[in-house]
């Protein structure tokens, strides 16, 4: 509406901004096989809007959360439901992709706090886990082909059965493999995984096609000078993307706004019709009036990259020993409602049984409410990384690098050693913790001044099972535990026991002094 009235220039327009959290701190392989580090999340970081104008990223996420919060409160008020309930009387559950890092989760939690949701009112839930809880309790007739698959639905969620949940969202695809225990709880039996292969991947392919057809500079001019028409055009594509029927071999028709053709002709000196006729896709495209007709096969190709990534990853999981005897596969999320994705995944694995709830896009939100009432129902998870801390060990000339030698209190030590808390692939039960004892010495003259500052304990992650050093390839700094001294100055020797616990979807660290006193500490991932 703002762009139609030409009043949008002073406003900021952000699109797909949640995915910036996906691209935070992560360990994965690039095309050369080397580990890579994505942009590290920082509280002060800014992101660009559609025009390149910048705003603090935290403020954008907080705006989105605040909008949802206020929307709910308005609904309760307008319908005279629970009139006495205020924002402080609600416990909030925010869903996040299970593949998000601890830094992304902390960023989300702090944004929620900025939106007026206090820490003790907030819980983060993993999206595929929430969907699994919802599907377990859903009546059989609420599944796609419910009558036909009644026995399958019942068997999939029986005690002792293993099942996969594929959450196909707009930006991310999350995959979890779980088992219903004898106590009717759910435990995760394979590390959660996924990637940025959701609906936005299709949009990227479509935009690449437009840039080839029209020219990237012409597209930039159209976006800038015909903002209202540009946004309307993208909305039209989004609708076709969701409703496209793979079984009908019809062409997809997109309405081209007049401003598109005018700006294109003005900037390029070429007729829009001629541009289509001379493009490499000329046999798959035609323009009749203001209607762009896209051949069935060309439109399907926009989904190709996303679908191939999803299928490839699912295959890797099916091939894992622990996943060979899965009883069913549950597909949820808005992207699961796409017939192209739905059909391609089923076709790729004809021997697997797929279960899709009728309201696949709502499964995560409804399951999150169940999780908020009973978070202990997810009784264990699998570590995605090896977690450890940076310590000094007694120097072993046959084991350690000479360059790492340091001397503290006349003792020869090796600096930067990786001491493990949890191992990648390890099953960790709810509330399970590991304790590590460390000694901090300020006796030596050159360390005396450190008595006046907080103690920092650095925690690292790695995809290796047993890293030796915290700075070797594949290790990344996860965050720092800062312990403040109550009395203003530490004694010359400090004994600290650090308890690390994976509580629900987040990591909790509690340090205790040798006196038995639990001290104030914060675990900062940002």
KASULFEN-V339965 format. One record per backbone hydrogen bond with DSSP energy under -1.0 kcal/mol. NH is the residue of the N-H (numbers start at 0). CO is the residue of the C=O. If there is no record, write none. Layout:
NH	CO
NH	CO
This chain:
4	0
5	2
6	1
10	7
19	16
20	17
22	18
23	20
29	33
32	29
35	27
44	41
46	54
48	52
49	12
51	48
54	46
56	44
59	55
60	56
61	57
62	58
63	59
64	60
65	61
66	62
67	63
68	64
69	65
70	66
71	67
72	68
73	69
74	70
75	71
76	72
77	73
78	74
79	76
80	75
84	81
88	85
89	86
91	120
93	122
95	124
99	96
104	100
105	101
106	102
107	103
108	104
109	105
110	106
111	107
112	108
113	109
114	110
115	112
116	111
120	117
121	118
122	91
124	93
126	95
129	125
130	126
131	127
132	128
133	129
134	130
135	131
141	138
142	139
143	355
145	142
148	144
149	146
152	148
153	149
154	150
155	151
156	152
157	154
159	179
160	157
162	177
163	327
164	175
165	329
166	173
167	331
168	171
172	194
173	166
174	192
175	164
177	162
178	186
179	160
180	184
183	180
185	376
186	178
187	379
188	176
192	174
194	172
196	194
197	170
198	168
199	169
200	197
202	198
203	199
204	200
205	201
206	202
207	203
208	204
209	205
210	206
211	207
212	208
213	209
214	210
218	214
219	215
220	216
221	217
222	218
223	219
224	220
225	221
229	225
230	226
231	227
232	228
233	229
234	230
235	231
236	232
237	233
238	234
239	235
240	236
241	237
242	238
243	239
251	293
253	291
255	289
259	256
260	256
261	257
262	258
263	259
264	260
265	261
266	262
267	263
268	264
274	270
275	271
276	272
277	273
281	278
283	280
285	292
287	290
290	287
291	253
292	285
293	251
294	283
298	294
299	295
300	296
301	298
302	299
306	302
307	303
308	304
309	305
310	306
311	307
312	308
313	309
314	310
315	311
316	312
317	313
318	314
319	316
322	319
323	320
326	161
328	352
329	163
330	354
331	165
332	359
334	167
335	332
336	333
337	334
341	337
342	338
343	339
344	340
345	341
346	342
347	343
348	344
351	348
354	328
357	141
361	358
365	361
366	362
367	363
368	364
369	365
370	366
371	367
372	368
373	369
376	373
377	374
378	185
378	376
380	427
382	425
385	461
386	421
387	459
388	418
389	457
390	416
392	413
394	411
398	395
399	395
403	400
404	401
405	412
407	410
410	407
412	405
413	392
414	403
416	390
417	467
418	388
420	386
424	382
425	422
427	380
429	378
431	428
433	499
435	497
437	495
439	493
441	491
446	443
447	444
449	446
450	447
451	448
452	449
454	482
456	480
458	478
459	387
460	475
461	385
469	415
471	468
474	471
475	460
477	458
478	458
479	523
480	456
481	521
482	454
483	519
489	450
493	439
495	437
496	511
497	435
498	509
499	433
500	507
501	431
502	500
502	505
505	502
507	500
509	498
511	496
512	516
513	494
515	512
518	510
521	481
523	479
